[in-house]
């Protein structure tokens, strides 16, 4: 059955990598009908809103979206459309697998972990108060039991479904005793419902060190919003960077899959962009939609191409372009049919 999926081309290199994914899906004959929506700089320039209400309504109607990177101004300008999207649609689980890939240069060859980041609360609610301009700023973070419970349950359910042995909870309860202390307390309560899965907790700065020294010890990591933002990028660095790392934002009703890297405006339109992260995010989407055969077909083709330095894009040390990389994956798919 054909599924409607909202696709958001995004900013910078977004339209190029979006076109790549569309072409690969067409070659694989994936039964998806793309519904295009706009967000980010282009939408802001046209409407004054980086996340128009029409896009929110499209995702609510069709339930699933694939999103290329959106630019967020640093220190000024409009609020992150990514954060707003997650909060408006209650996409409380940010899921980021980090897996060592053949042919991709990285510090390790045997990393296989996934981070679950609480996506709607913490310091990212954006409550900042100016007490004295340029001198004294206060900010508020929020942690609630319901948000803790649903993200920790999601992490344990993922571990059980994928037959992973351990969930590690990252916190700072030695200093933030009430806020992340609550997260830790609830983690222990929920762990009791999953006796088949080992549970451990780790202070977040120690976790960062342990991930660099011995990443193989981790299966599933679950943590709060700001900590998860940092730790998930660290995990990407262990396997080759953000250019090969997929991401998903999942709630009870809706799911938005996204490339987690930036919009790279400096190389936009130059046929240099690496579409791997968005492609792998789209593969997570296919799993979500139950299209496992199409997932396997495309992933196997992509892994073969990534293993060839002549075909990889320049950011991965290869000689390929966005177009040649995409075409090579399409050839592999055609050969496998």
Residue, then its C-alpha position, 0 to 999 in steps of 0.5 A: x500500500x502506498x503511504x503519504x509522507x511529508x518531505x521538508x527539503x530544508x535549507x542549504x544542501x537540504x534540497x540536494x540531499x532530498x533529491x538524492x533520497x527521492x531518486x534512490x527511493x524511486x529506483x527501489x520502487x518504494x511505495x511512498x507518495x511525497x507531500x512537500x512542505x516548507x520550513x526554515x529560512x525560505x519559509x521565514x522569508x516568505x511568511x515570517x515564520x520558519x515553521x508555518x502552521x501548514x507544515x504542522x497540519x500536513x504532518x498531523x494529517x499524514x503522521x510521518x515526515x522526512x526532514x532535511x536540515x533547517x538553519x537556526x540562527x546562533x544567538x539571534x533571530x528566530x527560535x529553532x524550528x526543530x525544537x518547536x516541531x518536536x514540542x508541538x507534535x510531542x515528539x518526545x523520543x530523539x533516537x540516534x543510532x551510531x554504528x560503525x560502517x565499512x569503509x568510513x574512517x573513524x576511531x573504532x570499527x565495532x561501535x553499535x549503540x543508540x541514544x535516546x534523548x528526551x526531546x521536549x523538556x529540560x533547558x530546551x524549553x527556551x525560558x530565558x530571563x534577562x535580569x541585567x542586559x549583557x551581565x545576568x541571565x537566568x534560564x529555567x529547565x523543566x523535568x516532569x515525571x510523565x516525560x521521564x517515564x515515556x522516554x525511559x520506557x521507550x529506551x527499554x522497549x527498543x532494547x527489548x525489541x532489538x535484543x540488546x542487553x543493557x540500558x545506561x542512564x546518563x544524569x548529573x544527580x550528584x549536582x542537580x539532585x532534584x531535577x536529574x535526580x528525578x530522572x535517575x529515580x524514575x529510571x530505577x523504578x522502570x528498570x524493575x519492569x525489565x528484568x531481562x535487561x541490565x540497567x546502569x546509571x552513569x554521571x554524564x561527564x563520566x559517560x562522555x569519557x567512557x564513550x571515548x575510551x570504551x564505547x563498546x560497553x554501551x548498547x542503549x543510552x537514555x538521558x535528558x534533553x541537553x545532555x542527550x544533544x551533546x552525547x548523541x553528537x559525541x556518539x556520531x563522532x565515534x563512527x565517522x561524524x554527523x554525515x553518516x548518522x541518522x536520526x528520528x523524533x518519535x512520539x505516540x502519534x507522529x514521527x519525523x525523521x531527519x538528518x542531524x547535521x547542519x545545512x552547510x550553506x558554504x557548499x550548497x549547490x556545488x554537488x558536494x553534499x553527502x546524502x548518507x545521513x538523510x538516506x539512513x534516516x529515511x531507512x529508519x522511516x521505512x522500518x517505522x512504516x514496516x517496509x523492511x524489504x525496501x529498507x534492506x535493499x537500499x541499505x545493502x546497496x548504500x553500504x557497498x557504495x560507502x565501502x568504495x573510496x572512488x564513490x564516497x563523497x569528499x567529506x568521507x575521503x572519497x572522490x564522488x559527488x552527490x550525483x555520482x554517489x546517488x547514481x552508484x547506489x541506484x546501480x547497486x539497487x538495480x543489480x539486486x532486483 
